Amino acid sequence: VQLQASGGGLVQAGGSLRVSCEASGRALSSYAMGWFRLAPGKEREFVVVISWSSGNTIYVDSVKGRFTISRDNAKITVYLQMNSLKPEDTAVYYCAAGSRFSTSPTSYDYWGQGTQVTVSS
């Protein structure tokens, strides 16, 4: 499975961005797709996961009500819509695919290259 993340950028606080993760190489119907983020000086943090088959999701508390994950079966792409962005959301965002519906990065076998999201105050 190859994952290609895109869509990051610079936005002011309160603004919105959508990042995408396009997958190729294998059908993902049995996979979970997760987004993680890594900010300078911090550990990698789980953001959200979606089950490709059921659509079930888990969000980290800090993004609930602001971020929305979705998937497009035809495009084999997962989207992360980020609204009401805050400076503390600044990080490199990574998408990942794994066979377990999990919030732990160790459950994921495939990772995208990351896309930078910067939120200015």
Backbone torsions as a table, in degrees:
resi	resn	phi	psi	omega
1	VAL	NA	128.2	174.3
2	GLN	-111.2	135.3	-178.4
3	LEU	-119.9	131.1	-179.7
4	GLN	-122.3	110.2	179.2
5	ALA	-92.7	146.7	178.7
6	SER	-156.7	169.3	172.0
7	GLY	102.8	-1.4	178.5
8	GLY	-69.3	176.6	178.9
9	GLY	167.0	-166.3	-179.6
10	LEU	-108.7	131.5	-179.0
11	VAL	-144.6	152.5	176.8
12	GLN	-79.3	156.1	176.8
13	ALA	-55.3	136.5	-176.7
14	GLY	93.0	-11.3	-179.0
15	GLY	-84.2	-173.8	-175.9
16	SER	-131.5	151.4	172.6
17	LEU	-145.3	153.9	171.9
18	ARG	-125.5	124.5	174.3
19	VAL	-106.2	148.4	-175.8
20	SER	-124.0	155.2	176.5
21	CYS	-138.2	108.0	-179.7
22	GLU	-96.6	131.2	-177.9
23	ALA	-109.0	150.1	175.9
24	SER	-150.6	160.0	173.6
25	GLY	104.1	-19.4	-178.4
26	ARG	-165.7	147.1	173.9
27	ALA	-66.8	140.3	-173.3
28	LEU	-108.6	16.1	-173.0
29	SER	-61.9	-23.9	-179.7
30	SER	-104.4	9.2	-174.6
31	TYR	-101.3	161.6	166.5
32	ALA	-107.0	142.3	178.8
33	MET	-115.3	125.5	-178.1
34	GLY	-121.2	157.4	170.7
35	TRP	-119.0	133.4	175.4
36	PHE	-126.8	162.8	177.8
37	ARG	-140.3	150.8	-178.4
38	LEU	-131.6	115.1	178.7
39	ALA	-103.5	153.8	179.9
40	PRO	-56.5	130.2	177.1
41	GLY	78.3	3.8	-178.5
42	LYS	-122.5	164.0	176.1
43	GLU	-81.8	159.0	176.5
44	ARG	-59.9	135.6	-174.2
45	GLU	-121.8	135.0	172.4
46	PHE	-69.0	138.9	177.7
47	VAL	-112.8	-55.1	-175.9
48	VAL	-162.9	153.2	174.5
49	VAL	-136.9	147.4	174.6
50	ILE	-132.5	137.8	173.3
51	SER	-81.6	125.3	-176.6
52	TRP	-63.8	-35.6	-175.3
53	SER	-80.7	-45.0	-173.7
54	SER	-96.6	-23.7	-174.9
55	GLY	82.3	2.2	177.4
56	ASN	-61.7	147.3	-177.5
57	THR	-135.0	155.1	168.9
58	ILE	-133.9	132.0	177.9
59	TYR	-116.9	145.9	169.5
60	VAL	-70.1	146.5	-173.6
61	ASP	-56.2	-35.2	-173.7
62	SER	-68.0	-14.8	-179.3
63	VAL	-114.9	-4.1	-179.5
64	LYS	-58.6	134.1	-178.7
65	GLY	85.1	-10.9	179.7
66	ARG	-115.6	-37.1	-178.1
67	PHE	-106.1	146.0	176.3
68	THR	-136.8	127.7	176.6
69	ILE	-100.0	143.2	176.7
70	SER	-148.4	167.7	-179.2
71	ARG	-136.5	151.6	176.5
72	ASP	-121.7	107.7	-176.7
73	ASN	-62.8	-40.7	-177.0
74	ALA	-64.8	-38.2	-178.3
75	LYS	-93.3	-4.7	-176.8
76	ILE	48.8	50.9	-175.2
77	THR	-132.0	139.3	175.1
78	VAL	-111.1	138.0	-178.6
79	TYR	-116.7	147.9	172.5
80	LEU	-126.7	105.2	177.3
81	GLN	-87.2	123.4	-176.5
82	MET	-117.9	115.2	179.8
83	ASN	-114.8	164.3	179.3
84	SER	48.6	47.9	-175.6
85	LEU	-65.1	147.2	-179.1
86	LYS	-121.7	155.9	177.8
87	PRO	-54.8	-32.2	-179.8
88	GLU	-72.4	-6.9	173.2
89	ASP	-82.4	-7.2	179.5
90	THR	-60.8	125.0	-177.3
91	ALA	-178.8	169.8	166.0
92	VAL	-88.7	127.1	-177.6
93	TYR	-101.6	128.9	-178.7
94	TYR	-117.4	135.7	170.0
95	CYS	-98.5	154.5	-176.8
96	ALA	-149.0	153.0	178.6
97	ALA	-126.0	138.0	179.9
98	GLY	-152.3	163.9	-177.3
99	SER	-83.9	-9.2	179.1
100	ARG	-113.0	141.1	175.2
101	PHE	-81.3	96.6	-166.3
102	SER	-146.4	155.5	174.3
103	THR	-97.5	-2.2	-178.2
104	SER	-91.2	129.2	179.4
105	PRO	-62.0	-23.2	-179.7
106	THR	-71.2	-11.4	178.8
107	SER	-85.3	-4.4	-174.1
108	TYR	-105.2	132.5	-175.1
109	ASP	-95.8	-25.8	-173.5
110	TYR	-129.3	138.1	-176.4
111	TRP	-131.8	142.0	171.2
112	GLY	-80.4	178.1	-173.3
113	GLN	-84.3	-9.6	179.7
114	GLY	92.1	147.1	176.4
115	THR	-137.7	134.1	-174.2
116	GLN	-80.7	130.2	172.3
117	VAL	-118.8	122.1	179.5
118	THR	-123.4	126.1	-180.0
119	VAL	-115.2	117.6	-179.3
120	SER	-91.6	148.6	-178.8
121	SER	-89.2	NA	NA
